[in-house]
Amino acid sequence: MKCNQFCLFVIVAFISIGSMTSCKKDKAVVYPIAGVYTGTYTVNDVPAQGALAYGFSIFPDGTITTKGMGGDGSYAYAAGTWTLTGNTQFTANITSIGGSGQPIKQSITASFSNTGTLANGTWVDTNNPYHAPYSGKFSTMQRAN
C-alpha cells in the first residue's frame, strides 16, 4: 500500500469513527411515576426518633402501597390511591392495613420529577384513633427500578 492510499485509509477511518461517536447522543432516562421508591420519613412530633425506612409502590392503575418502619422496629403497611396533577404534584391518600385495631388514614404530597424522584414530601394523619394526628416529612424518595 502506498503512502497516499495509506493516508487516505487513515483519514477515512478517522472520519468513520468520528461520525459514529458524534451521532451518538446521551439521552437522560425519563421515568413514568409508576414504580418503586425508597427513602426515609420523620415524625415532626418525635424528632428524637430520627429517620426511618419507608417505601412506596406506585401502580399505573392509580393505586399505591406503602411500607414504613415504626419506632419499635416493626413495619406498618398501607394502601390507597394516588393522583398526579400537572405532571409534577403527587398526592396520595392511604389507609393502614393489617395489624390490629382501627386503621389510620394519611395524606401524602410530594413533587414528582421524571428523573426518578419524589421530593419535598410530607405526610399527615387525617384520622388517627389512637392519639392526636401526627405529621412529618419524607427524604427525597429515589426510584429503585
C-alpha positions in Angstrom: 0.0 0.0 0.0 1.5 3.3 -1.0 1.6 6.3 1.3 -1.3 8.1 -0.5 -3.5 5.0 -0.2 -2.5 4.5 3.5 -3.1 8.2 4.3 -6.5 8.1 2.6 -7.3 4.9 4.6 -6.4 6.5 7.9 -8.4 9.7 7.1 -11.5 7.6 6.1 -11.1 5.5 9.2 -11.0 8.6 11.5 -13.9 10.2 9.8 -15.9 7.0 10.1 -15.1 6.6 13.8 -15.8 10.3 14.4 -19.1 10.2 12.7 -20.1 7.1 14.8 -19.3 8.7 18.1 -20.6 12.2 17.2 -24.0 10.8 16.1 -24.5 9.0 19.4 -26.3 11.2 21.9 -26.6 10.5 25.5 -30.3 10.5 26.5 -31.4 11.0 30.1 -33.6 8.3 31.4 -37.2 9.6 31.7 -39.3 7.7 34.3 -43.0 7.5 34.5 -44.3 7.9 38.0 -45.3 4.2 38.4 -42.6 2.3 40.2 -40.9 1.6 43.5 -39.5 4.4 45.5 -37.3 4.2 48.7 -36.2 6.6 51.3 -36.9 7.6 54.8 -39.5 9.5 56.8 -39.5 11.5 60.0 -42.3 12.4 62.5 -42.5 16.1 63.4 -43.7 15.4 67.0 -40.9 12.8 67.7 -37.7 14.3 66.4 -35.5 12.2 68.6 -36.8 9.1 66.8 -34.8 10.1 63.7 -35.3 9.0 60.1 -36.9 5.6 59.5 -37.1 3.5 56.3 -40.1 4.0 54.0 -41.1 2.9 50.6 -43.8 3.5 48.0 -45.1 1.1 45.3 -46.9 3.3 42.9 -49.0 1.4 40.3 -50.2 2.7 36.9 -53.8 1.9 37.8 -53.9 4.8 40.4 -53.2 2.6 43.4 -50.4 2.7 45.9 -49.0 0.5 48.7 -46.5 1.7 51.3 -44.2 0.0 53.9 -42.7 2.0 56.7 -40.6 1.1 59.7 -42.0 2.1 63.1 -40.1 3.4 66.0 -40.3 0.0 67.6 -38.6 -1.7 64.6 -41.8 -3.3 63.2 -43.2 -2.5 59.8 -46.5 -0.9 59.0 -48.3 -1.2 55.7 -50.9 1.0 54.0 -52.7 1.1 50.7 -54.7 3.6 48.8 -54.9 5.8 45.7 -52.7 8.5 44.2 -53.0 11.3 41.6 -50.5 13.3 39.6 -51.6 16.9 38.8 -49.7 18.9 36.2 -47.2 16.1 35.8 -45.4 17.2 39.0 -47.7 17.4 42.0 -48.1 13.9 43.6 -50.8 13.3 46.2 -52.0 10.0 47.8 -54.5 9.0 50.4 -53.6 5.8 52.2 -55.2 3.7 55.0 -53.2 1.3 57.2 -53.7 -2.4 56.5 -53.0 -5.4 58.7 -52.3 -5.3 62.3 -54.9 -5.0 65.0 -57.2 -2.2 65.9 -58.7 0.6 63.8 -57.0 1.8 60.6 -55.0 5.0 60.4 -55.6 7.3 57.4 -52.9 9.5 56.0 -52.5 12.0 53.2 -49.1 12.3 51.3 -47.9 15.1 49.0 -44.6 15.4 47.1 -43.1 16.9 43.9 -42.5 14.3 41.2 -39.6 14.5 38.8 -39.4 12.3 35.7 -35.7 11.8 36.6 -36.9 9.3 39.2 -37.5 11.2 42.4 -40.3 12.3 44.7 -39.0 15.4 46.6 -40.3 17.8 49.3 -42.6 15.0 50.6 -44.9 15.5 53.5 -47.4 13.3 55.3 -50.2 13.9 57.8 -52.6 11.7 59.7 -56.1 12.5 58.6 -57.7 10.1 61.0 -55.7 8.6 63.9 -57.9 6.9 66.5 -55.0 6.4 68.9 -53.7 9.9 69.5 -53.6 13.4 68.1 -52.7 13.3 64.4 -49.0 13.1 63.6 -47.3 14.7 60.6 -43.9 14.5 59.1 -41.6 14.7 56.1 -40.0 12.3 53.6 -36.5 12.3 52.4 -36.2 12.6 48.6 -37.6 9.3 47.6 -35.5 7.6 44.9 -36.9 5.4 42.3 -35.5 1.9 42.8 -36.5 0.3 39.5 
